[in-house]
Amino acid sequence: MKKYFYSDGVDKFGPYTIDELHGKMITKDTKVWYEGLGEWQTAGSLPELNDLFRASPPPISTGASSSYGGPLDQQHRPPKNWLVESILSTLFCCLPFGIAGIVNAAKVESRYYAGDIEGANRAAADAKKWTMISFWIGFAFIALYIVFIIFAAVAGDL
């Protein structure tokens, strides 16, 4: 009896019988190999594996449209979440706006991996917006404070 191996492009799994392969999430494009085959072949090119694909329902659409393969596409990652920057701006600049940045930054990855690409992008944009507002308000406050100190020092010398 043939024992098949399959690969997800990174790791290889197996050996499995044809019956055991029914429980695996392989597609016609999944690379498979068995002893005596020579090189890895796509599962769809091996006639004995064609029964694996006949009863397969089509993939479920999450409703999120994206220009790439979707949230679990291995070539893409979630958008930048701005979490570290939000925390730093909360600590050193402006507490209320930094907290809004942290809250939005915490939503980015969970929405992305749930398939809500648009929601993840919106949360990332909001996290960036609130982090930048916090930073610039804190920066303006520090600049005004320095100007006030300089004026106070000059006025004290007169």
C-alpha positions, -999 to 999 in steps of 0.1 A, spaced: 0 0 0 13 34 -10 21 59 18 18 96 7 36 126 20 23 161 13 38 196 18 24 230 26 53 246 9 73 248 41 69 215 60 62 180 49 36 157 65 31 120 63 32 92 56 -6 88 50 -28 63 32 -53 76 7 -80 72 33 -61 93 58 -55 120 32 -93 125 30 -91 142 65 -63 165 54 -70 199 38 -51 192 6 -61 207 -27 -53 199 -63 -23 222 -61 -9 206 -29 25 189 -36 25 152 -28 51 124 -30 53 87 -24 82 62 -26 90 56 -63 75 88 -76 108 106 -81 98 143 -76 70 160 -58 39 163 -79 6 182 -75 -21 161 -60 -44 169 -90 -19 153 -114 -21 119 -97 -52 100 -109 -55 79 -77 -60 111 -57 -88 126 -78 -115 112 -55 -101 135 -28 -114 166 -47 -148 155 -60 -168 160 -28 -150 192 -17 -172 222 -13 -160 255 -26 -141 278 -1 -162 300 21 -160 336 13 -156 359 44 -170 388 25 -138 408 30 -125 418 -3 -88 423 -7 -63 426 -35 -43 396 -22 -51 361 -11 -68 370 21 -59 373 58 -40 340 60 -19 346 28 16 338 40 32 365 18 13 392 37 11 404 73 -14 424 92 -11 462 89 12 480 113 -6 482 146 12 512 162 10 496 197 45 504 208 42 540 196 8 544 212 22 532 246 52 555 244 31 585 234 7 577 263 35 576 288 55 606 276 31 629 257 -6 630 261 -25 604 281 -61 606 268 -52 605 231 -25 578 236 -51 556 253 -73 559 222 -43 549 201 -37 518 223 -74 507 221 -73 509 183 -39 493 180 -52 463 201 -79 457 175 -57 455 144 -44 419 145 -76 403 159 -97 418 131 -71 409 105 -70 372 115 -108 371 118 -108 380 81 -120 416 85 -92 432 64 -110 465 61 -117 467 98 -80 459 105 -69 487 81 -94 511 97 -82 503 132 -45 507 121 -53 541 106 -72 552 138 -43 540 160 -19 560 139 -41 591 140 -45 591 178 -9 583 183 2 612 162 -23 635 178 -9 625 212 27 630 201 21 664 186 1 677 215 27 665 239 54 680 217 36 713 216 31 713 254 68 707 260 78 734 235 54 759 251 67 749 285 103 756 274 93 789 259 76 798 292 107 789 312 129 810 289 105 840 292 103 836 330 141 834 332 145 865 310 118 884 329 135 875 362 168 890 351 153 924 343 
